[in-house]
Structure formats: C-alpha cells, structure tokens
Amino acid sequence: MLDFKNRELWDQLFLTDPSQTTPIEGKEYKGTSTHPYWLTFRCTEVFGPCGDGWGFSIKDQGFEALDQETKLHWAMVQFWYMRDGRKCLVEHMGSTKAVYRTAGNANTPSKMKYDEEAPKKSVTDALVKCMSQIGLTGDIHSKLWNTQGHQQRAREYHQYLQTIRDKNYANLSNQAEEPIINSQQLPSEGSDQETLKIYSRDELESILVSVQTAQSFDQLNKIYKLYKNTPIQQTVYNACQSKRKDAGWMQKQ
C-alpha cells in the first residue's frame, strides 16, 4: 500500500532552488549542476550542523591508469544523517580525471593537463550522488527539471522557504515556535476534532512539495483527502488547485 510517510524526507529535499544552479560546461554532455555548498546548507537546515546531524567520510580512494596518458582519481564516500534518532548511511563513488591530454583544436594544440584538485572533485562528486539518493535535487536528477513551468514552481517554493527563514531570523529572541496557521484556517465546528493538530513548518514544507511533484490527478486527490478536516486543509486545497491548473488536470483522469 502506498504510504506517503515514506516520502517525507524525499519530498522535503526534492525541489532545487534555480538560483543555486549552473549549466554544465566543458563536458561531452549537457545538463545542470547545483552549487555544492548550497547542498551542505540544505542538509544543515534539515538535519542539523555538519558533524552532528549529518556528515561524511572517505571510505577509500586511489588513482587508476586508463591509458598511458590518462589517470583517474576515484573516491568511495559514505554519507550519514540522523533520522528519528537513528544514524542512516548512504555510500557512492565519484571520479575525476587527474592527468589527461586535452583534445586541442586548430588554434590550440593538445597538451597534458594535471588537475591537482582531482581528489577534492571526486569526493564532492560522490557526496552529491549520495545526497541525491535521499531526494536532494531530485528534480534535476529526474526528468522534471526541464518540464514546462517546473523551474518557476521551484523558484516560488524556495522564495516561500526564504520568507519563513527571514521571519525566524527576525524572531530569534522568541524561542517558542509560532504556529503556521491562524484561527481563520481552522475547520468548521462540525469537523472531526481528533484530526486537529498543529503542523510544524517542516511538515508543511514536505506536504507542499508532495503536491508540487504529484504525477496524476488521482495522486493529487489522495494528498488532499489526507489533510481534509485538518487545520491546513485550505492551504493544501489551494496548493492542489494551483498544481491541477498548471498540469492541465481539469477533470479526473
């Protein structure tokens, strides 16, 4: 049975801030990469400080000769993060050409190139791959990034997150977290009182991402029903209607 709780962390990390990306250049393939330091920021925001809520270690590394002129540096990295009091682990490998001959052209002859930062690049490559396994920048690694309207939705989502950060920074002296809802958002008196609860900002963030990444009208409808007769019913309803309109789901499929 489909359980949306399995996707809470994935949905929380899935959308990438377009302002923190750059086109991949100088490679044989095209694509989009994310600024690595922004990834560490997001991990810190979700899990806590590096070394406490998350971190990584280099399990193994080395150089491998691919031919007489090309040497590859590789690194096996273990990424860990704390979740519900448990230490979770992900491992992945990264690699970078450390010694190679450039292709050259009519104006610039080929030459040997030595990359002294190859080990650092390999570790970063492996770490980014580890982070992607738990959902971070999942929209770039999937086919969603270049779909119509997605980057605008991602931009609006991260602008929304920034307004929350700004509000928190402005109220650091107040240690008690403010509710994300007001009395106007509460269900009517006839609603089931057992469903009433105050949702944290992280929970609401995860729910809104699940709406943005829904793949069908039926999935969208299931999300809405999960939060019907709760304090965030109107918020989820508005998000679902916006997603439905953007996706062109004007009637049940």
Backbone bond lengths (Angstrom), bond angles and torsions (degrees), N, CA, C in turn:
res aa  C-N    CA-C-N  psi(-1)  N-CA   C-N-CA  omega(-1)  CA-C   N-CA-C  phi
1 M - - - 1.465 - - 1.523 109.87 -
2 L 1.320 116.45 138.51 1.461 121.01 -179.00 1.521 110.49 -66.79
3 D 1.323 117.32 126.13 1.457 122.52 -179.75 1.522 108.62 -123.28
4 F 1.337 116.79 109.73 1.452 120.99 -176.73 1.523 112.47 -66.82
5 K 1.327 117.60 -18.33 1.461 119.83 178.75 1.517 111.03 -64.85
6 N 1.342 117.03 -27.21 1.467 120.50 177.81 1.523 111.83 -65.66
7 R 1.339 115.98 -19.12 1.465 120.35 -176.35 1.522 113.32 -103.97
8 E 1.317 118.40 5.33 1.459 120.25 -174.81 1.528 111.62 -56.81
9 L 1.327 117.47 -50.61 1.458 120.40 -179.58 1.523 110.83 -68.31
10 W 1.306 116.54 -43.20 1.473 121.88 179.04 1.529 110.58 -56.05
11 D 1.331 116.37 -49.16 1.461 120.82 -178.49 1.524 111.81 -66.65
12 Q 1.312 116.98 -33.53 1.459 120.93 -179.27 1.523 111.51 -66.68
13 L 1.339 116.84 -30.72 1.463 121.61 -175.10 1.527 113.51 -102.35
14 F 1.323 117.94 -9.72 1.460 122.74 -164.97 1.523 114.32 -64.46
15 L 1.320 118.43 -45.17 1.461 121.23 -172.95 1.530 111.42 -80.49
16 T 1.322 115.80 134.30 1.456 122.87 -178.93 1.521 110.64 -100.48
17 D 1.310 116.54 138.97 1.464 121.63 175.87 1.533 108.29 -73.99
18 P 1.341 119.08 113.51 1.464 120.84 -178.27 1.529 113.50 -56.45
19 S 1.332 117.89 -27.36 1.466 120.18 179.90 1.524 112.28 -71.52
20 Q 1.338 117.09 -10.69 1.461 121.63 -179.04 1.531 111.81 -107.70
21 T 1.318 116.10 25.34 1.463 120.47 -179.37 1.528 110.53 -122.97
22 T 1.322 114.73 163.94 1.464 120.85 176.85 1.528 108.50 -148.61
23 P 1.332 118.52 146.03 1.466 120.51 177.81 1.529 110.65 -65.97
24 I 1.316 116.90 143.45 1.463 121.88 176.42 1.521 108.28 -77.52
25 E 1.322 116.31 123.48 1.462 121.90 -179.27 1.527 109.96 -126.23
26 G 1.319 115.35 157.94 1.456 120.66 178.20 1.517 114.01 74.97
27 K 1.316 117.46 13.79 1.461 121.93 178.98 1.520 109.72 -117.63
28 E 1.326 115.43 164.92 1.456 119.83 177.78 1.524 111.56 -75.62
29 Y 1.329 116.93 -12.04 1.456 120.88 -179.24 1.528 109.57 -120.21
30 K 1.321 116.48 159.90 1.455 122.45 179.13 1.528 109.11 -105.64
31 G 1.316 115.75 158.40 1.453 119.14 178.39 1.513 111.62 166.14
32 T 1.306 115.40 -164.21 1.460 122.53 -178.43 1.522 108.76 -131.65
33 S 1.319 116.35 134.69 1.463 120.10 176.29 1.526 109.16 -117.13
34 T 1.319 115.66 157.25 1.459 122.06 -179.32 1.516 109.54 -106.40
35 H 1.321 117.48 143.10 1.453 120.63 177.44 1.526 109.21 -60.83
36 P 1.332 118.71 118.92 1.473 120.97 -175.25 1.527 113.62 -55.96
37 Y 1.335 117.40 -35.60 1.458 118.40 -176.79 1.525 111.31 -68.89
38 W 1.326 117.54 -27.34 1.460 120.25 175.46 1.518 110.31 -67.67
39 L 1.326 116.97 -33.35 1.465 120.22 177.07 1.517 110.55 -64.41
40 T 1.336 117.31 -39.35 1.467 120.00 177.96 1.531 109.83 -67.08
41 F 1.329 116.68 -34.35 1.460 120.65 176.55 1.523 110.65 -62.53
42 R 1.335 116.66 -46.38 1.462 120.14 -178.44 1.533 111.25 -65.31
43 C 1.338 117.10 -39.21 1.461 119.89 177.16 1.521 110.44 -63.40
44 T 1.327 116.52 -41.02 1.458 120.92 178.74 1.521 110.38 -64.75
45 E 1.330 116.48 -39.80 1.458 121.26 -178.90 1.522 111.64 -65.76
46 V 1.329 116.45 -36.22 1.467 120.89 -175.65 1.530 112.29 -90.14
47 F 1.354 117.72 -41.57 1.464 121.02 -173.22 1.532 114.03 -102.77
48 G 1.330 116.78 -26.86 1.453 119.86 -175.19 1.523 110.22 119.58
49 P 1.339 118.44 -177.43 1.471 121.76 -176.47 1.531 112.15 -60.24
50 C 1.322 115.80 146.86 1.463 121.46 175.87 1.525 108.97 -60.63
51 G 1.322 116.13 134.31 1.454 121.16 -176.87 1.510 112.70 93.80
52 D 1.324 117.11 -14.33 1.461 122.46 179.44 1.526 110.31 -118.49
53 G 1.333 116.01 -57.74 1.461 120.19 179.79 1.513 113.49 -94.90
54 W 1.324 116.75 -19.76 1.460 121.36 178.48 1.522 109.09 -161.00
55 G 1.328 116.70 167.73 1.459 120.70 178.65 1.516 110.42 175.46
56 F 1.323 116.42 -171.72 1.466 119.75 179.82 1.527 109.46 -156.11
57 S 1.307 115.40 162.40 1.469 121.49 175.55 1.516 108.67 -142.43
58 I 1.319 116.10 151.50 1.467 121.89 177.87 1.523 107.63 -89.99
59 K 1.315 117.16 110.25 1.458 121.45 -177.17 1.516 112.39 -77.66
60 D 1.327 115.90 -33.43 1.464 120.41 -179.54 1.518 108.36 -165.78
61 Q 1.321 117.10 155.13 1.459 121.19 176.71 1.521 109.42 -161.42
62 G 1.325 115.87 164.09 1.459 118.76 179.43 1.519 111.56 176.59
63 F 1.332 115.13 -177.88 1.457 121.91 177.92 1.525 108.55 -115.29
64 E 1.315 115.65 147.05 1.463 120.85 178.86 1.519 109.01 -137.37
65 A 1.306 116.49 129.89 1.455 121.52 178.98 1.527 109.59 -81.54
66 L 1.330 115.86 123.24 1.464 120.21 177.92 1.522 111.20 -90.78
67 D 1.331 116.30 -33.07 1.462 122.44 172.70 1.525 106.51 -158.34
68 Q 1.317 117.55 -169.40 1.465 120.49 -175.30 1.526 113.24 -65.49
69 E 1.325 117.72 -22.26 1.461 120.31 -177.40 1.528 114.02 -115.76
70 T 1.296 117.63 -3.81 1.466 120.05 -173.83 1.518 111.39 -122.62
71 K 1.332 115.25 125.23 1.464 121.02 174.91 1.524 109.16 -124.19
72 L 1.303 113.84 136.97 1.457 121.27 -178.11 1.524 109.73 -109.44
73 H 1.322 115.76 135.85 1.463 118.70 170.03 1.519 107.79 -99.43
74 W 1.340 117.10 136.58 1.460 121.52 178.94 1.529 109.08 -129.89
75 A 1.313 115.16 154.01 1.464 120.74 179.03 1.519 109.89 -145.84
76 M 1.326 115.55 136.36 1.459 121.83 173.50 1.527 107.47 -103.64
77 V 1.327 116.36 119.08 1.459 121.96 -174.64 1.524 110.33 -115.89
78 Q 1.328 115.14 139.23 1.459 121.06 174.18 1.527 108.45 -108.97
79 F 1.322 115.96 121.24 1.457 123.01 179.07 1.519 108.26 -104.02
80 W 1.326 118.05 134.35 1.459 121.26 178.79 1.526 110.48 -129.08
81 Y 1.315 115.73 153.24 1.451 121.54 176.86 1.526 108.81 -151.72
82 M 1.325 116.54 153.21 1.456 121.85 -179.88 1.522 109.57 -92.70
83 R 1.332 115.59 133.87 1.467 121.52 -178.92 1.519 108.62 -144.06
84 D 1.316 117.36 115.78 1.463 122.34 179.80 1.526 111.17 54.60
85 G 1.331 115.94 40.31 1.460 120.99 177.71 1.510 114.66 79.53
86 R 1.322 118.58 2.86 1.460 122.61 -179.71 1.526 110.57 -111.41
87 K 1.322 116.43 147.69 1.456 121.85 176.23 1.524 108.61 -91.97
88 C 1.328 116.49 117.41 1.470 122.27 -177.97 1.523 109.33 -104.82
89 L 1.329 117.05 142.89 1.462 121.96 -173.62 1.529 111.54 -123.60
90 V 1.335 115.35 142.08 1.463 122.29 173.26 1.524 107.32 -138.51
91 E 1.318 117.80 136.65 1.469 122.03 178.08 1.523 110.57 -121.79
92 H 1.326 115.11 145.28 1.463 119.80 175.61 1.523 109.01 -157.06
93 M 1.327 115.21 163.78 1.465 121.28 -178.53 1.523 110.51 -111.84
94 G 1.336 115.82 144.23 1.454 122.28 174.31 1.513 109.84 -128.99
95 S 1.317 116.81 158.99 1.472 119.53 -179.28 1.520 110.88 -150.92
96 T 1.332 115.47 156.09 1.460 122.40 -179.70 1.529 108.74 -150.54
97 K 1.312 116.34 141.55 1.465 119.28 174.01 1.526 109.09 -70.73
98 A 1.314 116.19 121.69 1.463 121.32 -179.48 1.527 111.64 -96.01
99 V 1.318 117.16 -33.47 1.467 123.14 177.60 1.524 107.63 -137.37
100 Y 1.337 116.83 128.59 1.457 119.18 179.90 1.528 109.58 -165.04
101 R 1.317 115.33 164.17 1.462 121.22 176.91 1.527 108.87 -98.68
102 T 1.315 116.61 129.73 1.457 120.76 179.01 1.520 109.77 -70.05
103 A 1.328 116.06 157.33 1.464 120.90 -176.74 1.517 111.98 -68.68
104 G 1.350 115.93 -41.09 1.469 118.37 -177.79 1.516 112.03 75.56
105 N 1.314 115.47 165.85 1.455 121.30 176.50 1.528 109.26 -152.66
106 A 1.329 117.15 -168.58 1.459 120.91 -176.05 1.528 112.16 -61.78
107 N 1.331 116.84 -31.31 1.465 120.72 -177.19 1.525 113.56 -96.66
108 T 1.333 116.41 -22.74 1.463 120.56 -177.02 1.521 109.48 -129.16
109 P 1.309 117.95 114.81 1.463 119.58 179.52 1.526 111.37 -69.32
110 S 1.315 116.31 154.43 1.463 120.67 177.74 1.522 109.65 -66.91
111 K 1.316 115.76 152.45 1.467 120.61 179.53 1.520 109.55 -154.05
112 M 1.313 115.55 162.71 1.450 120.17 176.87 1.523 109.46 -76.74
113 K 1.324 115.66 139.21 1.458 120.69 179.69 1.527 109.32 -127.16
114 Y 1.326 115.20 137.41 1.459 121.82 -178.46 1.528 108.06 -121.78
115 D 1.312 115.88 120.29 1.463 120.80 -177.84 1.526 109.22 -102.87
116 E 1.341 116.23 102.46 1.462 120.25 -178.49 1.531 112.53 -71.21
117 E 1.330 116.53 -14.25 1.460 119.86 179.43 1.527 112.55 -98.25
118 A 1.328 116.61 11.35 1.464 120.59 -178.92 1.532 112.84 -56.42
119 P 1.344 119.58 -44.76 1.474 118.34 179.27 1.527 112.75 -59.22
120 K 1.330 117.03 -42.07 1.460 120.41 179.39 1.530 110.46 -63.97
121 K 1.330 116.75 -41.37 1.454 120.80 -179.82 1.530 111.12 -65.55
122 S 1.322 117.06 -37.65 1.468 120.09 179.33 1.515 111.23 -64.93
123 V 1.340 116.29 -41.76 1.461 120.37 178.83 1.526 110.30 -64.48
124 T 1.332 116.70 -43.76 1.466 120.52 178.32 1.523 110.96 -62.05
125 D 1.318 116.59 -42.27 1.459 121.82 178.81 1.523 110.52 -59.39
126 A 1.319 116.83 -46.07 1.462 120.84 -179.79 1.522 111.00 -66.69
127 L 1.328 117.08 -40.02 1.458 121.25 -178.47 1.523 111.06 -65.10
128 V 1.327 116.68 -42.50 1.471 120.61 178.22 1.531 110.22 -62.10
129 K 1.319 116.73 -39.82 1.461 120.32 178.69 1.523 110.82 -65.44
130 C 1.337 116.94 -39.70 1.469 120.20 176.50 1.520 110.55 -60.37
131 M 1.320 116.25 -47.28 1.460 120.76 -178.16 1.522 111.78 -62.22
132 S 1.335 116.32 -34.41 1.468 119.68 -179.64 1.522 111.46 -66.64
133 Q 1.341 117.74 -23.89 1.454 120.66 -178.44 1.526 112.70 -70.87
134 I 1.335 117.13 -19.90 1.462 119.39 177.43 1.532 110.94 -104.02
135 G 1.341 116.59 7.90 1.460 120.48 172.48 1.511 116.15 113.19
136 L 1.328 118.78 -12.73 1.464 120.34 -176.49 1.522 110.92 -63.32
137 T 1.343 116.48 126.91 1.467 124.90 -175.60 1.537 111.28 55.57
138 G 1.328 115.48 36.36 1.456 119.42 -178.96 1.515 113.66 -63.73
139 D 1.339 116.60 -27.69 1.463 118.49 -179.44 1.523 111.63 -69.32
140 I 1.341 118.02 -27.35 1.459 120.76 175.95 1.522 110.21 -75.48
141 H 1.322 116.85 -41.80 1.464 120.58 -177.74 1.525 112.34 -74.87
142 S 1.329 117.22 -16.63 1.470 120.56 175.84 1.528 108.59 -99.32
143 K 1.312 116.52 -166.53 1.463 120.69 -177.94 1.524 112.67 -93.88
144 L 1.320 117.33 7.63 1.457 119.92 -175.43 1.526 113.83 -78.67
145 W 1.326 117.92 -29.10 1.462 121.90 -167.80 1.522 112.92 -55.03
146 N 1.317 117.29 -43.06 1.459 120.98 -175.66 1.526 113.55 -99.11
147 T 1.338 117.25 11.99 1.461 119.01 175.52 1.526 109.64 -76.01
148 Q 1.317 115.42 154.64 1.467 120.98 -174.61 1.536 111.79 -59.36
149 G 1.308 115.26 127.23 1.460 121.61 175.01 1.510 115.65 82.61
150 H 1.354 118.37 -9.39 1.461 118.78 -174.29 1.523 112.69 -67.30
151 Q 1.318 117.65 -46.08 1.462 119.67 -177.29 1.527 111.41 -63.58
152 Q 1.326 117.50 -33.11 1.456 120.16 176.92 1.525 110.42 -67.36
153 R 1.339 116.72 -41.71 1.466 119.82 177.58 1.526 110.67 -64.14
154 A 1.338 116.22 -40.02 1.461 119.91 178.73 1.523 110.76 -64.93
155 R 1.342 115.84 -39.29 1.474 120.66 178.73 1.529 110.52 -63.13
156 E 1.328 116.69 -44.47 1.466 120.78 -179.93 1.527 110.81 -65.51
157 Y 1.318 116.66 -37.17 1.459 120.51 179.42 1.529 110.71 -63.52
158 H 1.329 116.70 -45.30 1.465 119.26 -178.45 1.527 111.73 -73.72
159 Q 1.311 117.42 -26.06 1.463 119.69 171.27 1.516 109.97 -65.84
160 Y 1.346 115.70 -38.28 1.466 120.51 176.27 1.533 110.23 -62.46
161 L 1.350 116.95 -44.13 1.460 120.12 178.29 1.527 111.08 -61.02
162 Q 1.331 116.39 -38.24 1.458 119.63 -178.44 1.529 111.24 -66.25
163 T 1.321 116.88 -34.49 1.466 118.58 177.71 1.527 109.99 -64.88
164 I 1.340 116.71 -35.41 1.467 120.32 176.87 1.517 110.23 -67.11
165 R 1.345 116.90 -43.42 1.471 120.20 178.48 1.523 110.64 -61.05
166 D 1.335 115.83 -45.51 1.463 119.79 -178.59 1.522 110.96 -60.48
167 K 1.329 115.39 -39.90 1.465 119.00 179.87 1.521 110.56 -66.87
168 N 1.334 116.36 -39.85 1.462 119.87 178.89 1.529 111.33 -65.48
169 Y 1.333 116.94 -41.85 1.461 120.16 179.48 1.525 110.89 -62.25
170 A 1.340 115.24 -36.10 1.459 119.63 -178.08 1.525 112.43 -74.92
171 N 1.332 116.22 -15.13 1.464 119.90 -177.32 1.532 112.20 -122.21
172 L 1.344 116.14 33.26 1.462 119.81 -178.60 1.521 112.22 -61.83
173 S 1.326 116.97 -26.44 1.453 119.65 -179.14 1.517 112.73 -71.61
174 N 1.340 115.60 -19.34 1.462 120.25 179.54 1.522 108.32 -96.96
175 Q 1.314 118.04 103.51 1.452 122.43 -173.28 1.525 112.76 -72.90
176 A 1.312 117.71 -24.83 1.463 120.45 -178.88 1.514 109.58 -78.58
177 E 1.330 117.52 124.84 1.465 121.46 -178.97 1.519 109.62 -69.87
178 E 1.310 117.07 130.80 1.447 121.85 179.80 1.526 110.14 -75.56
179 P 1.338 117.96 146.90 1.458 119.98 175.78 1.520 110.70 -64.17
180 I 1.302 117.00 151.62 1.461 120.23 -178.80 1.522 111.05 -88.11
181 I 1.324 117.36 -1.53 1.453 120.08 -177.55 1.520 109.70 -123.04
182 N 1.316 116.94 167.52 1.457 121.56 171.43 1.517 108.64 -125.55
183 S 1.304 116.71 176.32 1.458 120.50 -173.49 1.522 112.36 -62.43
184 Q 1.323 118.00 -26.32 1.456 120.27 -178.87 1.520 112.24 -70.12
185 Q 1.340 117.35 -18.30 1.452 120.93 -178.68 1.525 112.59 -91.30
186 L 1.336 118.34 -7.14 1.452 120.92 -178.44 1.524 110.71 -70.50
187 P 1.347 117.41 148.74 1.459 120.15 177.71 1.519 110.78 -65.14
188 S 1.319 115.64 167.50 1.455 120.63 179.11 1.516 110.11 -69.68
189 E 1.346 116.61 170.31 1.453 121.35 -175.65 1.519 112.33 -63.69
190 G 1.314 117.42 -22.61 1.455 119.74 -178.37 1.512 113.54 -80.98
191 S 1.320 118.92 -0.57 1.459 122.01 -176.63 1.524 110.87 -75.31
192 D 1.313 116.04 157.53 1.457 122.49 177.61 1.523 109.11 -68.90
193 Q 1.319 118.09 112.47 1.456 121.51 -174.56 1.525 112.74 -67.26
194 E 1.346 117.75 -21.57 1.456 119.31 -179.65 1.512 111.91 -67.68
195 T 1.328 117.71 -19.86 1.466 120.14 -178.59 1.519 111.99 -88.11
196 L 1.348 117.23 -7.45 1.453 119.44 -176.61 1.515 110.61 -75.50
197 K 1.310 116.97 126.42 1.456 121.88 176.39 1.519 108.44 -155.94
198 I 1.310 116.69 161.13 1.456 121.88 175.31 1.515 108.07 -95.49
199 Y 1.311 116.56 123.37 1.460 121.12 -179.20 1.524 109.63 -91.35
200 S 1.338 116.23 139.01 1.457 120.37 177.13 1.522 109.77 -74.18
201 R 1.294 116.89 165.74 1.467 120.71 178.74 1.524 110.91 -62.67
202 D 1.346 117.37 -38.67 1.461 119.99 179.38 1.525 111.04 -63.22
203 E 1.350 116.34 -40.16 1.464 119.49 178.96 1.525 111.13 -65.26
204 L 1.325 116.66 -44.74 1.456 119.67 179.18 1.523 110.51 -63.54
205 E 1.323 117.04 -40.06 1.464 121.33 178.32 1.522 110.26 -58.45
206 S 1.326 117.04 -46.07 1.460 121.18 -179.55 1.521 111.51 -64.12
207 I 1.343 116.64 -40.26 1.469 120.79 -179.73 1.524 110.87 -64.54
208 L 1.333 117.20 -43.85 1.465 120.81 -178.64 1.524 111.61 -66.47
209 V 1.339 117.43 -34.19 1.462 119.79 176.54 1.521 110.15 -67.65
210 S 1.336 117.37 -39.53 1.471 119.68 178.63 1.520 110.72 -61.80
211 V 1.338 117.44 -33.20 1.461 121.19 175.80 1.525 109.89 -67.35
212 Q 1.331 116.54 -47.04 1.462 120.90 -177.43 1.521 112.24 -63.40
213 T 1.334 117.88 -30.22 1.468 121.05 -176.02 1.527 112.91 -101.15
214 A 1.335 117.48 8.40 1.468 120.58 177.68 1.524 110.05 -58.56
215 Q 1.334 116.12 141.99 1.459 120.81 -174.59 1.525 113.71 -103.36
216 S 1.336 117.19 -4.94 1.462 119.55 -179.44 1.523 109.84 -157.59
217 F 1.338 115.31 164.92 1.463 120.02 177.42 1.525 110.30 -64.21
218 D 1.350 117.40 -40.12 1.459 120.47 -179.73 1.528 111.16 -60.84
219 Q 1.328 116.68 -42.02 1.458 120.36 178.85 1.526 110.40 -63.89
220 L 1.318 115.64 -40.61 1.462 120.90 179.04 1.531 110.23 -62.78
221 N 1.310 116.45 -42.40 1.455 121.50 -179.40 1.528 111.38 -64.50
222 K 1.335 116.57 -37.70 1.460 120.64 178.83 1.528 111.00 -65.22
223 I 1.325 116.12 -39.12 1.464 119.94 178.56 1.524 109.93 -62.83
224 Y 1.331 115.93 -44.94 1.463 119.42 -179.11 1.531 110.99 -61.41
225 K 1.345 116.28 -43.32 1.460 119.95 -177.94 1.528 111.82 -63.63
226 L 1.348 116.82 -30.14 1.462 120.33 178.71 1.528 111.68 -62.25
227 Y 1.343 116.20 -30.68 1.465 119.90 -173.42 1.526 112.57 -114.97
228 K 1.341 115.33 14.00 1.457 119.58 174.21 1.531 109.05 -68.99
229 N 1.334 116.35 142.14 1.466 122.29 -178.20 1.526 112.75 64.02
230 T 1.323 116.08 31.18 1.468 121.67 172.45 1.525 107.31 -121.58
231 P 1.321 117.95 167.75 1.464 119.86 -179.39 1.521 114.44 -60.70
232 I 1.331 117.65 -21.40 1.467 119.15 -177.74 1.523 111.78 -103.42
233 Q 1.333 116.87 16.52 1.461 120.07 -179.31 1.524 111.91 -54.28
234 Q 1.338 117.61 -47.99 1.457 120.66 -176.57 1.520 111.23 -66.54
235 T 1.331 116.72 -38.97 1.466 120.68 179.09 1.524 110.75 -62.61
236 V 1.347 116.38 -46.10 1.465 121.05 179.55 1.525 110.29 -66.76
237 Y 1.321 116.96 -40.32 1.468 121.25 179.15 1.526 110.49 -59.61
238 N 1.337 116.75 -46.64 1.468 120.40 -179.75 1.524 111.28 -61.85
239 A 1.342 115.82 -41.57 1.467 119.82 179.62 1.523 110.67 -65.43
240 C 1.332 116.74 -39.86 1.467 120.82 179.48 1.527 111.22 -65.92
241 Q 1.328 116.51 -40.69 1.458 119.78 179.24 1.525 110.94 -64.87
242 S 1.329 117.01 -38.66 1.461 121.05 178.63 1.527 110.72 -65.66
243 K 1.344 116.18 -44.13 1.462 120.47 178.53 1.521 110.69 -64.46
244 R 1.331 116.41 -41.96 1.468 120.92 179.86 1.523 110.96 -60.40
245 K 1.322 116.43 -42.14 1.463 120.75 179.89 1.525 111.49 -67.40
246 D 1.353 116.77 -44.44 1.462 121.27 -179.95 1.521 111.78 -62.77
247 A 1.350 115.53 -38.43 1.464 120.30 -176.65 1.523 112.74 -83.32
248 G 1.335 116.66 -10.38 1.452 120.02 -179.78 1.517 114.02 77.68
249 W 1.346 116.13 21.42 1.465 120.36 179.06 1.527 108.31 -87.29
250 M 1.285 117.39 75.11 1.465 121.19 -175.64 1.519 112.11 -82.75
251 Q 1.334 116.66 -12.69 1.460 119.25 175.05 1.512 108.40 -148.94
252 K 1.305 116.16 161.59 1.470 121.74 -177.24 1.525 109.54 -61.17
253 Q 1.344 113.84 132.84 1.466 118.46 -178.67 1.522 110.61 -83.65
